[in-house]
């Protein structure tokens, strides 16, 4: 499962699990306050803030060259650009320091941390267990803009970035320049942008209006009028991007907008 649907909103599963972990830790903190008269809440929220900031900073440092080119993008966290392990370590260090001189807080804070980690890791493992290990590229026919049909699997002779998008989708439009720039830097990877449910005229008009090239090196724009690809892959919302290695194995997938830094992070998993 990639995302959880709440009405018209789609929440990426990683975000949902993080919120659930914070909620679990907060509930445990409230229990200690009501039943034991000990309030670990302030310490807990300081740990959460330290973990959040550290996870973001670690990700930014990893891709510093990209962020130096667009400094204000460090504040745009919609793409989920965080280094989870760095955040967890920072939270533990801050928690240890804050409770070093307050022995009464150690057990409540530890209980909060264990509750949050149990929810996060447990949810992650459960989601992985329920997700097919090797989701193959769908065996469907798609259309090029000139009307010719082509098998989607015909692109799988090398690593593939499969992006499901539509012109009416604002995040899809915002990430398009990043996808175009990435494929220009990685001609060894096939970027296949699969439009869902729209006509060739609509797609061609969009690219002309935005002054984006319809074909750049390895990039291929194809149409999926019946949205068969999304249905076969169980895609909950757009944009969704899937990353296949040269052997045709699905290595990772991302729901929501991709920033240049997050895209670079995902490409590392499939680059030959």
C-alpha positions in Angstrom: 0.0 0.0 0.0 1.4 3.4 -1.0 -1.1 5.8 0.6 -4.2 6.0 2.8 -7.2 7.8 1.4 -9.1 10.2 3.5 -11.9 11.6 1.3 -10.2 13.5 -1.5 -6.8 13.4 0.2 -4.1 10.8 -0.2 -1.6 10.5 2.6 1.6 8.6 1.8 2.0 5.6 4.0 5.3 6.8 5.4 3.7 10.0 6.6 0.7 8.1 8.0 3.0 5.8 10.0 5.0 8.7 11.3 1.9 10.5 12.5 0.6 7.3 14.1 3.9 6.8 15.9 3.8 10.3 17.3 0.2 9.8 18.4 1.1 6.5 20.1 4.0 8.2 22.0 1.8 11.1 23.0 -0.9 8.8 24.3 1.6 7.0 26.5 2.9 10.3 27.8 -0.7 11.4 28.7 -1.2 8.1 30.5 1.9 8.7 32.7 0.7 12.2 33.5 -2.8 11.1 34.5 -1.9 7.9 36.4 1.6 8.5 37.7 1.7 12.3 38.0 4.8 12.5 35.7 4.7 14.6 32.6 7.2 13.4 29.9 5.3 15.5 27.3 7.7 18.4 27.1 10.7 16.1 26.8 8.9 14.0 24.2 8.1 16.9 22.0 11.7 18.2 22.2 12.9 14.8 21.1 10.4 14.8 18.2 11.4 18.3 17.1 15.1 17.3 17.3 14.5 14.2 15.3 12.4 16.0 12.6 15.0 18.7 12.1 18.0 16.3 12.1 16.3 14.0 9.6 15.7 16.9 7.3 19.2 18.3 7.7 20.8 15.0 7.1 18.9 14.6 3.8 19.8 18.2 2.8 23.5 17.6 3.4 23.4 14.3 1.4 22.0 16.3 -1.6 23.7 19.6 -0.8 24.6 20.4 -4.4 20.9 20.3 -5.5 19.8 22.4 -2.6 22.5 25.0 -3.1 21.1 25.6 -6.6 17.6 26.3 -5.1 18.1 27.3 -1.4 14.5 28.0 -0.6 13.6 24.4 -1.5 15.1 23.2 1.8 11.8 24.3 3.4 9.6 22.3 1.0 9.0 19.0 2.8 6.1 17.8 0.6 8.3 15.2 -1.1 9.2 13.5 2.2 12.9 14.2 2.0 14.1 12.9 5.4 16.9 10.6 6.6 14.9 8.5 9.1 17.8 6.8 10.8 19.6 10.2 11.4 16.4 11.5 13.0 15.9 8.5 15.2 19.5 8.8 16.5 19.2 12.5 17.2 15.9 11.9 19.1 17.6 9.3 21.2 20.6 11.5 22.0 18.4 14.4 23.0 16.2 12.2 25.1 19.2 10.7 26.9 20.6 14.2 27.6 17.3 15.6 28.8 16.7 12.7 31.2 20.3 12.4 32.4 19.5 14.5 35.5 15.9 13.6 35.9 15.7 9.9 36.8 11.9 10.0 37.2 11.5 10.8 33.5 13.6 8.0 32.2 11.1 5.2 32.3 8.2 7.3 31.0 10.3 8.7 28.1 11.6 5.2 27.3 8.0 3.9 27.2 6.9 6.7 24.9 9.8 5.9 22.5 9.1 2.2 22.5 5.5 2.8 21.8 6.2 5.1 18.9 8.9 2.8 17.4 6.7 -0.2 17.8 3.9 1.5 15.8 6.3 2.8 13.1 8.4 -0.4 12.6 5.4 -2.7 13.1 3.4 -0.8 10.5 6.3 -0.7 8.1 6.8 -4.5 8.4 3.1 -5.2 8.0 2.9 -3.0 4.9 5.9 -4.7 3.4 4.4 -8.1 4.2 1.1 -7.2 2.4 2.9 -5.7 -0.6 4.0 -8.2 -3.3 7.8 -8.5 -3.2 8.4 -8.2 -7.0 5.6 -6.4 -8.7 6.3 -6.8 -12.4 5.7 -4.0 -14.9 2.1 -4.4 -16.1 1.6 -6.3 -19.3 -0.6 -3.7 -21.0 -0.5 -1.8 -24.3 -0.1 2.0 -24.2 -0.2 4.5 -27.0 2.4 7.0 -28.2 1.3 10.5 -29.0 1.2 9.6 -32.7 -1.4 6.9 -32.0 0.9 3.9 -32.3 0.5 1.2 -29.7 3.4 -0.2 -27.8 3.8 -2.8 -25.0 4.7 -1.1 -21.7 7.1 -4.0 -21.0 9.1 -3.2 -24.1 10.8 -0.4 -22.2 12.1 -2.9 -19.5 15.5 -3.7 -21.2 17.2 -1.2 -18.9 16.3 0.6 -15.6 12.9 2.3 -15.9 11.3 5.2 -14.1 7.6 4.8 -14.6 5.6 8.0 -13.8 1.8 8.0 -13.7 0.5 11.5 -14.2 -2.2 13.8 -15.7 -2.3 17.4 -16.9 -5.0 18.3 -14.4 -2.8 17.2 -11.4 -0.9 20.2 -10.0 1.9 18.1 -8.3 2.3 16.2 -11.5 2.9 19.4 -13.4 5.3 20.7 -10.7 7.5 17.7 -10.8 7.7 17.4 -14.6 10.8 19.7 -15.0 12.6 17.6 -12.4 11.9 14.4 -14.3 13.0 16.0 -17.6 16.2 17.3 -16.1 17.0 13.9 -14.4 16.5 11.9 -17.6 18.8 14.4 -19.4 21.5 13.5 -16.9 20.8 9.8 -17.0 20.4 8.6 -20.6 21.0 5.0 -19.4 17.6 5.0 -17.6 14.3 5.0 -19.5 11.9 7.6 -18.2 8.4 6.6 -19.2 5.7 9.1 -18.4 2.3 7.3 -18.6 -0.6 9.8 -18.8 -3.7 8.5 -17.2 -7.1 8.9 -19.0 -6.4 11.9 -21.3 -6.3 12.4 -25.0 -3.2 12.9 -27.2 -4.4 16.4 -28.0 -4.7 17.4 -24.3 -1.2 16.1 -23.5 0.4 17.7 -26.6 -1.2 21.0 -25.8 0.1 20.8 -22.2 3.7 20.3 -23.3 3.4 23.0 -25.9 1.9 25.4 -23.4 4.6 24.7 -20.8 7.4 24.7 -23.5 8.5 21.3 -22.4 10.1 18.9 -25.0 7.9 16.0 -25.9 10.9 13.8 -26.5 14.3 14.3 -24.8 16.8 11.4 -25.1 15.3 8.5 -23.1 12.0 10.2 -22.1 8.9 8.6 -23.6 5.4 10.1 -23.3 2.7 7.5 -23.6 -1.1 7.5 -23.1 -3.1 5.1 -21.0 -6.7 6.1 -21.9 -8.4 3.5 -19.7 -6.0 4.0 -16.8 -5.1 0.3 -16.9 -1.6 0.8 -15.6 -2.9 2.5 -12.4 -5.4 -0.3 -11.9 -2.9 -3.0 -12.4 -0.4 -1.4 -10.0 -3.0 -0.5 -7.4 -2.1 3.2 -7.6 -4.1 5.2 -5.1 -3.3 8.7 -6.3 -1.2 10.8 -8.7 1.5 11.4 -9.2 3.0 8.0 -8.4 6.4 7.0 -9.6 7.8 3.5 -9.7 11.5 2.6 -10.1 12.5 -0.7 -11.8 16.0 -2.0 -12.1 17.5 -3.5 -15.2 16.2 -6.9 -14.2 12.6 -5.6 -14.2 12.3 -5.7 -10.4 10.4 -3.0 -8.7 12.9 -1.5 -6.2 10.9 1.4 -4.8 7.9 3.6 -5.4 6.9 7.1 -4.4 3.5 8.6 -4.0 3.3 12.4 -4.4 5.5 15.1 -5.9 9.2 14.4 -6.4 11.7 17.1 -5.8 15.1 16.9 -7.6 16.8 15.7 -4.4 14.2 13.0 -3.7 14.3 11.8 -7.3 18.1 11.6 -7.1 17.8 9.5 -3.9 15.4 7.1 -5.6 17.5 6.8 -8.8 20.4 5.6 -6.7 18.5 2.3 -6.2 18.2 1.5 -9.9 21.3 3.0 -11.5 23.5 0.2 -13.1 
